[in-house]
């Protein structure tokens, strides 16, 4: 007599999150390429150029040393924490204690999970921007938090309306507010006024202000940190990354900075999740953090050339955009003749074999928008523009 096997089901949290949009889309593009299509990818913000040659040399030299291949401290090596502290002091004018206020991370995306696990109990509230980085919502779902989206609109300059949030969201259970300026995907630049208002908001309501700051060097002459606001570290955590600023996305080198208590709570989580980073990569990152202004100038000269063509592509698509945008992308509103940003993006991929990102993946406020990445060569951007003109 056969007995039926009980069904095996995943945890409820698996049903609460979807596979990352780019994960599924890249499979579709891979199938198109396998069938012979030449797809120009203007969708993902992964820098296509290498780090500085001296950084690669530092990695190779350190990797050749026999003693550099063992487990490393959960808090990162002292040289890396000191380099991050020096970077913050030199670039942002912020003084941080490298021993107590800085925690290296295996990428900011992982940091979002560490922060969420450290501060959120199931049912606690999280303020998430719409539009915003999808990982804020997906991680909040994974930890069982209650998501309260706050709308960012062009009428309000794509900045939070703190008064509206106070009137419409039950803040007594909210533990974290996610903030991200220069903003992805809209390219809205940071301002010290917004940072001051966010810090006051967090202090008044007992809410952690988690600021994600990976884009402050890209096409931006005035890098800002929320930690420039006096007393910000009492309620704020800032993440930063070498992914975009130093072309080291695949290296997974990032950090967070805050007050010593917050850092310790996050370390308790992180030390149970990973086993540190490869020492040669950390030593190479130390070298990257010492690069002077000429590195950022060269980086931005290339992105400036690409940005001009991306703007022409937006115009060819009938989209409008704010030329004051900063960061690694160009965000444009589709014309009134289009059904949606997704409809335009899908048609562009099918008909012209050009992949751009539809704004809906960043939230409902992005329904009528598309995003173009600057992480493609001038030649490929020009080819995309030529396909549109034909």
PECOR-V437539 format. One record per backbone hydrogen bond with DSSP energy under -1.0 kcal/mol. NH is the residue of the N-H (numbers start at 1). CO is the residue of the C=O. If there is no record, write none. Layout:
nh={NH;NH}
co={CO;CO}
//
This chain:
nh={14;24;25;26;28;29;30;31;32;33;34;35;36;37;39;40;42;55;56;57;58;59;60;61;62;63;64;65;68;76;81;82;83;84;85;86;87;88;89;90;91;92;94;101;103;105;107;111;112;113;114;115;116;117;118;119;120;123;124;125;126;127;128;130;132;136;138;139;140;141;142;143;144;145;146;148;150;152;157;158;159;165;166;167;168;169;171;175;176;177;178;179;183;187;195;196;197;198;199;200;201;202;203;204;205;206;207;208;209;210;211;212;213;218;228;229;232;234;235;236;237;238;239;240;242;246;248;254;255;256;257;258;263;264;265;266;267;268;269;270;271;272;273;274;282;283;284;285;286;287;288;289;290;291;295;297;298;299;300;301;302;303;304;305;306;307;308;309;310;311;312;313;314;315;316;317;318;319;320;325;326;327;330;332;333;334;338;341;344;345;346;347;348;349;350;351;352;354;355;357;359;361;362;363;366;367;369;370;371;372;373;374;381;382;383;384;385;386;387;388;389;390}
co={11;20;21;22;24;25;26;27;28;29;30;31;33;32;37;353;355;52;52;53;54;55;56;57;58;59;60;62;65;73;77;78;79;80;81;82;83;84;85;86;87;88;88;97;256;254;105;107;108;109;110;111;112;113;114;115;116;144;121;173;146;176;148;150;362;133;134;135;136;137;138;139;141;140;124;126;128;130;154;153;156;161;162;163;164;165;169;125;125;208;127;210;188;183;191;192;193;194;195;196;197;198;199;200;201;202;202;175;235;177;237;179;239;215;225;226;229;231;232;232;209;257;211;255;253;242;242;105;240;103;238;101;259;260;261;262;263;264;265;266;267;269;270;270;278;279;280;281;282;283;284;285;287;288;292;293;294;295;296;297;298;299;300;301;302;303;304;305;306;307;308;309;310;311;312;313;315;314;333;322;187;218;372;370;320;368;335;367;340;341;342;343;344;345;346;347;348;348;40;371;369;358;359;360;363;364;366;332;357;330;42;328;377;378;379;380;381;382;383;384;385;386}
//
